[in-house]
Structure formats: C-alpha cells, structure tokens
C-alpha cells in the first residue's frame, strides 16, 4: 500500500481521529514527525490515561479527549459527535476504532499469548525465544483458533522453531503453569474435561472490526466486516479515512495485512498531501 512523497500541510487543517489504539497512536506520531501544522483531535473511549496517550497529548497540536468515544458522524457538515454530545468539526476524519473478539475471553486468557493482528508476530517471536532458551529445546505450542489469524500465528510459530498443535475447538480455560520466561500458561482444558498440554499457549480467535460508527454514517463496509478502504486508506465517503483493524482491504482486516506503523506512515503521507491540496473528492472504489 504505497504512497507518494509527503507535501507540506496547511495550518488550517483539522484532523479528528476516532479511536486511540496502536494505529491511532502511530498515526499521530507520524503526523508529528512530518511537522503537521494543523490540529489533531483524538477521541478515546478509554477513561484511564495510559502513558503512551499522555505523551501524545503533550504535543502542542494534539488534543486527546479521554472517555469521549465518537458516536455520530455527520459527513455532509463534516462533524463528529461524542457520546456526551461534544461536537468536533473536521477537514479529515480518520476512523481507527479497531476490532473486538467475537466471543467472551477464555478463562485465564491473560496468562497466554494472543494473535489478532500482524503486529503480534514480533511479540510472539520474542516470547518464543525466551521459552526456547529456558527449555533448551524446541518448544511445543498449543494454538487455538481458525481463519486467517490462526494461519498467520501458525506460520510465525513454525518459523521460530515451535512445534504447533492446532485446535479449532474452543477451550473452557487456559491452565496456569510454571515458567521463568513470564508465560504462565502451558495447557488448555475443554468443556468435556479433556485437555492439551505444551510449553506455551497461543490464542488466535476470531475478531470482528468495530465498524458500527462508519456503517451508521453510510460508509461502505465489507461483507465480512470492516470499513472498505482503497489503497490510499480512503473510505467511500470523501474526507473520511480508516486505518487499523477497523478497516478492510480486499475483504480482509487491515491489521492482518499491514503493521500499524506502516499503515500509519502511508496514511499520514496521504493526509498531508490531501491537506495541501484542499477538499478530498476521491473515495474508495
């Protein structure tokens, strides 16, 4: 998803980002590095103030609204409202609302590895390296899930020397184990009482894009979920863009195709070009 070289932005440009996850954070950082001279408003659904968001909020051109998720888009007047009724005018709106698991979390899931986007590959690879050094042998991994995410996770595990045992049956719980590597889960238990044991557990369960905000505003969404975007991250509505796991390219969640930082860099380039050129007229095909 290549993009042309960036051009200078205009000081009057107002960018609003709906969402405050990794993709949104990466986009703000990229715009800051490119000396974007307009204003950036980040609408976060989180009531807490994580350090990475606080750092972005300190940038002079950035305003982070904690606990103020976007709830309504008026694409004609180019405004976005929050759940509490605050309204923000935008020249460019970027939807980065991410994805959500289809099912409730498996009991004990926080104690094992998970794979939901391509960004998880590096984290899993690092953890596998620690387990391998601790064991002094090739690890045995339990991989739970199906679909594209599970297929990618299996490829990552095999590339790192893990012997993956894959199951599509959803476990009732992840069993704690003992590991100095920090991975406290090494087995899963199913509803019928059967179990699978290994050296680590990876959950790669189905997720769906959080595209309700976009759909309610008339943006085109994919049949399998996700905001339809073109190669330059434009949606079907002028002035509105989408990145991260909320977006879908060629029917696949963007988070499974492109790393958040790479997508944010390319999108930032497009936004800077659009800001210098004036109103956005092109939309996703």
N, C-alpha and C positions, 0 to 999 in steps of 0.2 A: 504494500500500500504506500507507494512512493509519493512524494510531494515536491513541488518546486521550491527554489530557494526563497526564504522569507523576505518580505519587504517591510519598510518601516510602518508602524501603526500610527493611528491618529489619536490625539489626546482625548477626543470626544467619545471614543468608542466605549460602550458599556457591555461587558460580558457578564452574564449570570450563569452560574453552574449549579444545576440541580443534582445534589449528591456530594459527598465529601470523602469517598473511599479512596483507595490507591490510585485509580485512574484520574479522579478529580484532582487529587493532590499533585500527581505528576504533571498534569496539565498546567496548574497554577505555577509550579516550579519552572516549567519550560517557558511559559509566557514571561515570567520574571527574568529568566536568563536572557531572553530576547529583548529586554528593555521595553516591554509593552508599556505604553504611556497612558492608556485608558484606565478604567476601573474594573475590578473583578469582584463580584459578589458570590460567595459560596453559601448555598442553603443546605445546612446539615440537619439530618434527622436525629443526630446524637445530642443528648443533653449533657454528656460529660465533655471534657475538654482535653483530648489526647495531645501529647506533646507535639506530634507532627503537625496537627492542625493549628496549635497555638503559634508555632514557628511561622506558618504561612500568614496567620492573622497579624503578625508584626510587620509584614511588608506594607509599605505606605499606600500602595494601590489596591490592597486586598481588604475586603470586609467579610468575615466569617460569621454567619448567623447560626449559632448553636441552637438546637431544638426547634428549628424552623424549616421543616421539610416543605418542598414545593408541593402544592395540592391542586393548582389550576393554572392552565396556560391559555392566554388569550393571544392567539397567533396573529390576529388581524391588527390589534393595537400594540402588539409586542410587549406584553406584560406577563409576569408570572406572580401568582399569589401564594402565600404560605397558609398552612393550616390555621394559623392565628389571625389571618386576614391582612397581613402585611402585603403590600404590592410593590413590585420592582419592575421598572422599565428596562428593556434590554435592546441592544442592537444585534447581539448574537446570544442565543441561549444554547448551552451545552447540557444535554441530559446524561448524567453519569450515575444512575440510581442502582447499578449493579444487578445482582441476581440473588435468588433465595432458594434454599433447599426445598424440594418437593415435599418431603416427609419430615416429621419431627426428628430432632437429633437422636442418634442411638445412645443409650445409656453408656456413659464412660467415653464418649467420642472425643472429649477434650484431651484425653490421655494418649491419643494416637495421631498419626499423620493424616492429612487430608489432601485431596487433589480436586480443585474445582476450576482453576484456570492455568494457563501455561506458566504463569509466574510462580506457581507452586513447585515446578520442576527443580529449580535451583535449591529450594529449601529441603525438598525430599532427598536430593542428591547429597547435600551436606550431612543430613541425618544418617543416611545410609553409610556414608564414610565413617562416621563416629561408631556406628554399630559394628561395622566390619573390623575396625581397629580393636574394638573391645572384645569381640569374639575370636579374632584371629583366624577367621574362616569366612566363606561365602554365606551371607545371611539367607534365611528362609522367610519370605514375606507372605502375609495374608492380605490379598487385595479384594475389597468388597465393592461391587458396582458393575454397571454395564454402560454401554453407549460410548460416545467419543471420549469423555473424560477418563473413563476406566481404561480405554485403549491407550491413551497417551500415558497414563500413570504406569501401565504395564511396560511400555516401551522405556520409560525412564528407569524403572526398577531393573529391567534386564540389562540396560546399558551400563548400570552401576554394579552389575555382578550379583544382583539379588535373584534368587530362585522364587518367582512369584507363584502362589497357589491362588487362583481366582475363583470367587464365588459370586453368583448373582443373587443368591438368597440373602435377604436382609437379616442380620443378626439382631438378637434381642438386647445384647450388651457386649461391650468391649471389656475384656478381663485385664485388670492391672497385673503388671509383672515387676520384675526387679531388673533395673538397668542403670548403670552409672552414666550412660550416654544421654539420659534425660527422657528417653522413650519408655514410658511406664506401661505400655500395652503390648502384649505379645500373643493374645488369643481372642477369639470371639465365641460367644455362646448363642445358639439359636433357640427359638421358641420351644422346640421339641426336646430340649435338653442336650442335643448333640453339640459338639464344639470342634474348632480348628485351632491348632497351636502353631506358632512360628517364632521368629525373632523380632518381628515388627508387624504392625497392622496399618494398612492404608485404606482409608475410606474415599471412594470416588463415586459418590452417589449423584443421582440426577438433580439438576438445578434448573430453575426457570428464570428468565430475565424479568426484572421488575420494570415492565413496560406499560403499566396501567396509566401513569401520568401522560405518557405520549399518546396512547390509544384514545384517551378521553379528549385529547386536543385534535384528533383527526389525523395523526401521523400514521403512516403505513407501518404495519407490523408483520413479522414473518409468521407463517402458519404454525411453526414450532415454538414461537415466542421470540421476542426481541424486536427492537426498533430497526427497521430496514434502513441501511445506510449505503451510500455509494463509496467508491474507493477513497474519496476525499472527506469522508465522515459526515457528509450532508444527509439530512433526512428528506422525506418527501415534502416537507414544508419549508419554504425559504426562511432563512435566519435561524433555523434550529438544527443543531448538530447532535451527534451522540457518540460516546466512546465507552470503553469498558464493557463489562458483562451485560449491560442493558441493551447493547447494540447487537445487531445480527448482520453478518455479511455473507451473502450466498447461502442463507438459511442456517448458518452456524453462529453460535455465540462468539462475539469478537474476542472474549477472554480466552477462548480455546484456539484462537488463530494467531493473535499478536500479543506480545508482552505489553503491560500497561505503559511502561516508559516509552516504548517505541511508538505505540499508538498516540500517546500524548504529544510526543515530539512532532509527529506528522500532522496531527490535528492543529497544534499550535501554529505551525507553519501556514496552514490553510487559513486559520483565523486571522493571522497577521496580514496575509495577502488580501483577504476579504475586507478587513478593516481599512486598508489603504485604498481599496477600490470603490468603497461605498456600499449601498444596499445589496444584499445577497439575492440573486434572482434564480440561480440554478438549484435544483433539488435532485434527490436521488431518482434514478430512472425506475 
